[in-house]
């Protein structure tokens, strides 16, 4: 009985699991590997390289419905936020905006908070924006001339801390942590903390658009020269200051972290679709 491979019009194919688009060694076999001038041997396989490209950027295995839970990913949401903030800056100060970024703020109690950051020629603005109602809820203004230190590095916690995080971040100082009151340190809702800590937003790898505005290195590359120029042009008490940029671990001084454990794992600091409540 003739083998199945000898039937004309049939070729053996290799079975792959769904999602396995990595080329195997057999994918590179071609008829050119044989003796030149000879007819192809039926037992040899010739496979063309795939011409298809992934439509998801940059990770072809990213599930699109995960990103749809974030309201910032809804069509027109981030563009509306940028227009709102741009109009506010033009109407109130007339400063020149150098860039917008979507980052995650990590407060002194290790709670994650979705934030839009703007760098102008004189000010750093940290905006809490409601992407559900499309409105600015809170806007913090920090004069660039007041920022004297920036730290970049991995997050570290006290040895006895029960709630730790991985990854790297950026901390911006415009006041001394030693001067922070004890009440402010132990108040999770305090607005008197003289520094702010940021890391990259979870939406970073969902599209090219978010890759640019969620990149921490892009934010740093704009912020540092803007601060240096502000110090140079300062006419007040901050004149003559110099910005110090350090690469060192960023300490988050929390121990129990029960509130941040619950909040961060449920993404309570983000404008997020949380499912239906009724029946």
C-alpha positions as CSV (number, residue, x, y, z in Angstrom):
1,X,0.0,0.0,0.0
2,X,1.3,3.4,-0.9
3,X,2.2,5.8,1.9
4,X,0.0,8.8,2.4
5,X,2.9,11.1,1.6
6,X,3.1,9.8,-1.9
7,X,-0.4,10.9,-2.9
8,X,-0.2,13.8,-5.3
9,X,-1.5,17.1,-3.8
10,X,-0.9,16.1,-0.2
11,X,1.9,17.4,2.0
12,X,2.7,16.6,5.6
13,X,2.3,19.5,7.9
14,X,3.4,20.1,11.4
15,X,0.9,20.8,14.1
16,X,1.4,23.8,16.4
17,X,-0.4,25.0,19.4
18,X,-2.5,28.1,18.9
19,X,-0.4,31.3,19.4
20,X,2.9,29.6,18.6
21,X,4.2,31.7,15.8
22,X,7.9,31.2,16.5
23,X,9.7,29.6,13.6
24,X,11.1,26.1,14.1
25,X,14.2,24.7,12.6
26,X,12.2,22.9,9.9
27,X,10.8,26.3,8.8
28,X,14.1,27.2,7.3
29,X,14.5,24.1,5.1
30,X,14.5,24.9,1.4
31,X,15.2,23.2,-1.8
32,X,18.4,25.2,-2.1
33,X,20.0,23.0,0.6
34,X,20.1,20.1,-1.8
35,X,22.4,19.5,-4.7
36,X,22.1,22.3,-7.2
37,X,20.5,21.3,-10.5
38,X,18.6,18.4,-9.2
39,X,14.8,18.1,-9.1
40,X,13.2,18.5,-5.7
41,X,12.9,15.3,-3.7
42,X,9.3,14.6,-2.5
43,X,10.6,13.8,1.0
44,X,12.0,17.3,1.4
45,X,9.8,20.2,2.6
46,X,10.0,23.8,1.3
47,X,8.2,26.3,3.4
48,X,7.9,30.0,2.7
49,X,8.4,32.5,5.5
50,X,5.2,34.0,6.9
51,X,4.2,37.4,5.5
52,X,1.6,38.1,8.2
53,X,2.2,40.6,10.9
54,X,0.8,41.0,14.3
55,X,-1.8,43.7,14.6
56,X,-1.3,44.3,18.4
57,X,1.6,46.5,19.5
58,X,4.1,45.5,20.7
59,X,3.0,42.3,22.3
60,X,1.0,40.0,20.0
61,X,-0.4,38.1,23.0
62,X,-1.9,41.1,24.7
63,X,-5.6,40.5,25.3
64,X,-7.4,43.6,24.0
65,X,-10.4,43.4,26.3
66,X,-8.0,43.9,29.3
67,X,-7.1,47.4,28.2
68,X,-10.7,48.3,27.5
69,X,-11.5,48.2,31.2
70,X,-9.5,51.4,31.6
71,X,-11.7,54.4,30.7
72,X,-8.6,56.3,29.6
73,X,-8.4,53.8,26.6
74,X,-11.9,54.7,25.4
75,X,-12.0,56.6,22.1
76,X,-11.3,60.3,22.6
77,X,-10.9,60.1,26.4
78,X,-7.2,61.0,26.7
79,X,-7.5,63.6,23.9
80,X,-10.4,65.3,25.7
81,X,-8.3,65.4,28.9
82,X,-5.4,67.0,27.1
83,X,-7.6,69.6,25.5
84,X,-9.2,70.5,28.9
85,X,-5.9,70.9,30.6
86,X,-4.4,72.8,27.7
87,X,-7.3,75.3,27.8
88,X,-6.9,75.6,31.6
89,X,-3.2,76.4,31.3
90,X,-3.7,78.9,28.5
91,X,-6.5,80.7,30.4
92,X,-4.9,80.8,33.8
93,X,-1.1,81.3,33.2
94,X,-0.4,81.4,29.5
95,X,2.6,79.2,29.9
96,X,4.0,77.0,27.1
97,X,3.2,73.3,27.5
98,X,6.2,71.1,26.8
99,X,4.4,67.7,27.1
100,X,1.7,65.5,28.5
101,X,2.2,62.2,30.2
102,X,0.0,59.5,31.7
103,X,1.7,58.0,34.7
104,X,0.9,56.2,38.0
105,X,1.6,58.1,41.2
106,X,2.6,56.1,44.3
107,X,1.8,57.9,47.5
108,X,3.6,57.7,50.8
109,X,1.3,54.8,51.8
110,X,2.0,52.8,48.6
111,X,-1.4,53.5,47.0
112,X,-1.5,53.7,43.2
113,X,-3.2,56.7,41.6
114,X,-3.8,57.4,37.9
115,X,-2.4,60.9,37.0
116,X,-1.8,63.2,34.0
117,X,1.3,65.2,34.2
118,X,2.1,68.4,32.3
119,X,5.4,70.2,32.1
120,X,5.4,73.8,31.2
121,X,8.3,76.3,31.0
122,X,7.7,77.2,34.7
123,X,5.5,74.6,36.4
124,X,4.9,70.9,36.9
125,X,1.2,70.1,37.0
126,X,-0.1,66.8,38.5
127,X,-3.7,66.3,37.6
128,X,-6.2,63.8,39.0
129,X,-8.6,63.4,36.1
130,X,-11.9,61.5,36.1
131,X,-12.0,59.7,32.8
132,X,-15.5,58.5,33.4
133,X,-17.0,62.0,33.7
134,X,-14.2,63.6,31.7
135,X,-13.4,66.3,34.2
136,X,-10.4,67.5,36.2
137,X,-10.9,66.6,39.9
138,X,-7.7,68.0,41.4
139,X,-4.8,69.9,40.1
140,X,-1.5,70.3,41.9
141,X,1.0,73.0,40.8
142,X,4.6,72.7,41.6
143,X,7.0,75.5,40.5
144,X,9.9,74.0,38.6
145,X,12.3,76.4,40.4
146,X,11.3,74.7,43.7
147,X,12.4,71.2,42.6
148,X,15.9,70.5,43.8
149,X,16.3,66.7,43.6
150,X,15.2,63.8,41.4
151,X,15.8,60.2,42.3
152,X,15.5,57.3,39.9
153,X,15.8,53.7,40.9
154,X,14.1,50.5,42.1
155,X,11.5,50.5,44.9
156,X,12.6,49.3,48.3
157,X,10.7,48.7,51.5
158,X,11.6,48.2,55.2
159,X,12.6,44.7,55.9
160,X,9.4,44.0,58.0
161,X,7.1,45.4,55.3
162,X,4.3,43.0,54.3
163,X,3.2,44.8,51.1
164,X,6.1,45.2,48.7
165,X,6.2,46.1,45.0
166,X,8.6,45.4,42.2
167,X,9.8,47.7,39.5
168,X,11.4,51.1,39.2
169,X,10.2,54.7,39.6
170,X,11.0,58.3,39.8
171,X,10.7,60.6,42.9
172,X,10.6,64.4,42.7
173,X,11.5,66.5,45.7
174,X,10.5,70.1,46.2
175,X,10.8,70.1,50.0
176,X,12.7,68.1,52.7
177,X,11.1,64.9,54.0
178,X,12.6,65.6,57.4
179,X,10.4,68.7,57.7
180,X,7.3,66.7,57.0
181,X,5.1,66.6,60.1
182,X,4.3,63.3,61.9
183,X,0.6,63.9,61.3
184,X,1.2,64.3,57.5
185,X,3.3,61.1,57.4
186,X,0.6,59.0,59.1
187,X,-2.3,60.5,57.1
188,X,-2.9,58.6,53.9
189,X,-4.9,61.5,52.4
190,X,-2.3,64.2,53.3
191,X,-1.6,66.8,50.6
192,X,1.4,68.2,52.5
193,X,3.9,65.6,51.4
194,X,7.0,67.4,49.9
195,X,7.7,64.9,47.2
196,X,5.9,62.8,44.6
197,X,6.7,59.3,43.3
198,X,5.8,58.0,39.9
199,X,6.0,54.8,37.9
200,X,4.7,53.8,34.4
201,X,1.0,53.4,33.8
202,X,-0.4,49.9,33.1
203,X,-1.6,51.1,29.6
204,X,2.0,51.6,28.4
205,X,2.2,48.5,26.2
206,X,-1.3,48.5,24.7
207,X,-0.6,50.8,21.7
208,X,2.0,53.1,20.2
209,X,0.1,56.2,21.4
210,X,0.2,55.0,25.0
211,X,3.8,53.8,24.7
212,X,4.8,57.4,24.2
213,X,2.8,59.1,26.9
214,X,3.3,56.4,29.5
215,X,7.1,56.2,29.2
216,X,8.9,57.3,32.4
217,X,12.1,57.9,30.6
218,X,10.4,60.3,28.1
219,X,8.9,62.3,31.0
220,X,12.3,62.5,32.7
221,X,14.1,63.7,29.6
222,X,11.7,66.6,29.4
223,X,11.4,67.4,33.1
224,X,15.2,67.7,33.9
225,X,16.1,70.4,31.3
226,X,12.9,72.3,32.1
227,X,13.9,72.4,35.8
228,X,17.4,73.5,34.9
229,X,16.1,76.3,32.7
230,X,13.7,77.4,35.5
231,X,16.5,77.5,38.0
232,X,18.6,79.5,35.6
233,X,15.9,82.1,34.9
234,X,14.7,82.2,38.5
235,X,14.7,85.7,40.1
236,X,13.4,84.7,43.6
237,X,14.9,82.9,46.6
238,X,15.5,79.9,44.4
239,X,18.0,81.7,42.2
240,X,21.3,79.9,42.0
241,X,19.9,76.5,42.9
242,X,21.1,73.4,41.1
243,X,19.2,70.3,40.4
244,X,20.6,67.0,41.6
245,X,19.7,63.9,39.7
246,X,20.5,60.7,41.6
247,X,20.2,57.0,40.8
248,X,19.4,55.3,44.0
249,X,16.7,53.0,45.6
250,X,13.4,54.7,46.3
251,X,12.2,53.9,49.8
252,X,8.5,53.5,50.4
253,X,8.2,53.5,54.2
254,X,5.1,51.3,54.8
255,X,4.9,48.2,57.0
256,X,1.4,46.6,57.1
257,X,0.1,48.1,53.9
258,X,-3.4,46.6,54.2
259,X,-5.1,49.6,52.6
260,X,-2.7,49.6,49.6
261,X,-2.9,45.8,49.3
262,X,-6.7,46.0,48.8
263,X,-6.7,49.2,46.7
264,X,-3.8,48.3,44.4
265,X,-5.0,44.8,43.6
266,X,-8.5,46.1,42.8
267,X,-7.1,49.1,40.9
268,X,-9.1,51.6,43.0
269,X,-6.9,54.4,42.0
270,X,-7.8,54.1,38.3
271,X,-10.9,55.0,36.3
272,X,-11.9,51.5,35.6
273,X,-14.9,49.5,34.5
274,X,-15.9,47.3,37.4
275,X,-18.8,45.3,35.9
276,X,-22.5,45.6,36.5
277,X,-23.9,45.7,40.0
278,X,-27.6,45.0,39.3
279,X,-29.3,42.1,37.7
